[in-house]
Amino acid sequence: MNIREIFSEADVARLAKTARKVWREANTSFCSEEQVEYMIRRYQSFEAITGQLMLGYRYFIFEQDGDILAYFGVQQQGERLFLSKFYVVREYRGQGLFSVGLDVMRDICREGSMSAIYLTVNRNNHHACEVYRHKGFEVIAEEDNDIGCGFEMNDYIMQLEVE
């Protein structure tokens, strides 16, 4: 398995294709199909990812034999690293990929003199919340955001201190 940061349009296109698949798998248990489709277009389409890269987001993919197994997107925000997305393709879940990615994020924090990693997670995404808690993230706040088209996100803000 190889983990690498993406830069090319071809990589963004591959990532957007994977994101479409994995977002449907991961989010329809607590979001309507209409909301998931809206969120894919707004946050994980080719255009959305390209725009995020221009805003300083960094995307990393886990690859094996030409397939993307998982990916994550981060952005430095002051003294913290924002974990915007971390998704694992269904058949590769439970194989420690989040732990490996978390090590990469800790290295990014050290290189950028950041003291914490934080994220937002839907309060109804119980499995993801459990994984984050297991890895040491703590809920530091709750927020409700109108994301447009009549959809709302009801999230926890979770944070992990990095030594």
C-alpha positions in Angstrom: 0.0 0.0 0.0 1.2 3.5 -0.8 0.0 6.8 0.7 0.7 10.0 -1.3 -0.5 13.5 -1.6 -2.4 14.3 -4.8 -1.7 17.2 -7.1 -2.7 16.3 -10.7 -6.1 16.7 -12.4 -6.0 13.0 -13.1 -5.7 12.2 -9.4 -8.5 14.6 -8.5 -10.7 12.9 -11.1 -9.9 9.5 -9.6 -10.5 10.8 -6.1 -13.9 12.4 -7.0 -15.0 9.1 -8.6 -14.0 7.2 -5.4 -15.6 9.9 -3.2 -19.0 9.5 -5.0 -19.0 5.8 -4.2 -17.8 6.0 -0.6 -20.0 8.9 0.4 -23.0 7.0 -0.7 -21.9 4.0 1.3 -21.0 5.9 4.4 -23.6 8.6 4.7 -27.0 7.3 3.7 -27.7 5.7 7.1 -28.1 9.2 8.7 -28.6 11.5 5.7 -31.2 11.3 2.9 -30.1 10.3 -0.5 -30.9 13.8 -1.7 -28.7 15.4 0.9 -25.8 13.0 0.1 -26.0 13.8 -3.6 -26.0 17.5 -2.7 -23.0 17.1 -0.4 -21.1 15.2 -3.0 -21.6 18.0 -5.6 -20.8 20.7 -3.0 -17.8 19.1 -1.2 -16.5 16.1 -3.2 -17.0 16.7 -6.9 -14.0 17.3 -9.2 -14.8 21.1 -9.1 -15.2 21.1 -5.3 -11.9 19.3 -4.6 -10.0 21.5 -7.2 -11.3 24.6 -5.4 -10.4 23.2 -2.0 -6.8 22.5 -3.2 -6.6 26.2 -4.3 -7.6 27.2 -0.8 -4.8 25.3 0.8 -6.4 21.9 1.4 -4.2 18.9 1.0 -5.6 15.5 -0.1 -3.9 12.2 0.5 -4.9 8.8 -1.0 -4.1 5.3 0.1 -3.5 3.2 -3.1 -2.9 -0.4 -3.8 -2.6 -2.0 -7.3 -4.0 1.2 -8.8 -7.1 1.3 -6.6 -7.9 4.0 -4.0 -8.6 2.3 -0.7 -9.1 5.4 1.4 -8.4 9.2 1.4 -8.4 12.2 3.6 -8.3 16.0 3.2 -6.8 18.4 5.7 -6.1 22.1 6.0 -3.9 24.0 8.4 -6.0 26.5 10.3 -3.8 28.5 12.6 -2.3 26.3 15.3 -4.6 23.4 14.4 -5.0 20.9 11.5 -8.6 20.6 10.2 -9.5 17.1 9.2 -12.1 17.8 6.6 -12.6 14.3 5.3 -11.5 10.8 6.0 -13.2 8.0 4.1 -12.4 4.3 3.6 -13.9 2.2 0.8 -16.2 -0.4 2.5 -14.1 -3.5 1.8 -11.0 -1.9 3.4 -12.6 -0.7 6.6 -11.3 -2.1 9.9 -7.8 -2.7 8.5 -6.1 0.2 10.4 -6.1 2.7 7.6 -7.3 5.5 9.9 -4.5 4.8 12.3 -2.0 5.1 9.5 -3.6 8.3 8.3 -3.6 9.7 11.8 0.2 9.2 12.0 0.5 11.2 8.7 -1.6 13.9 10.2 0.5 14.0 13.3 3.6 14.4 11.2 1.9 17.3 9.3 1.1 18.9 12.6 4.7 18.6 13.8 6.1 20.0 10.5 3.6 23.0 10.7 4.0 23.6 14.5 0.3 22.7 15.1 -0.9 21.5 18.5 -4.1 19.7 17.6 -6.2 18.0 14.9 -9.9 18.8 14.8 -12.9 17.7 12.8 -16.6 17.9 12.5 -18.7 14.8 12.5 -22.4 14.3 12.1 -23.9 13.6 15.6 -25.9 10.7 14.1 -22.8 9.1 12.5 -22.3 6.9 15.6 -19.7 4.6 14.2 -17.4 7.5 13.1 -17.9 9.1 16.5 -16.8 5.9 18.2 -13.7 5.5 16.1 -12.7 9.1 16.8 -13.2 8.7 20.5 -11.3 5.5 20.5 -8.3 7.3 18.9 -8.4 10.0 21.6 -10.6 12.7 20.0 -12.8 14.5 22.5 -16.0 16.5 21.8 -15.3 20.2 22.4 -18.5 21.6 21.0 -21.7 21.0 19.0 -22.8 23.0 16.0 -25.8 23.1 13.6 -25.1 24.6 10.1 -27.4 25.3 7.2 -25.5 24.0 4.2 -28.0 25.2 1.6 -30.9 23.7 -0.3 -32.8 23.1 2.9 -30.2 20.8 4.4 -28.7 21.1 7.8 -25.6 19.5 9.4 -25.8 18.7 13.1 -22.2 18.1 14.1 -19.9 17.5 17.0 -16.6 19.3 16.8 -14.0 16.9 18.0 -10.3 17.5 18.8 -7.1 15.5 19.4 -4.1 17.2 21.0 -0.8 16.4 19.3 2.4 16.3 21.3 
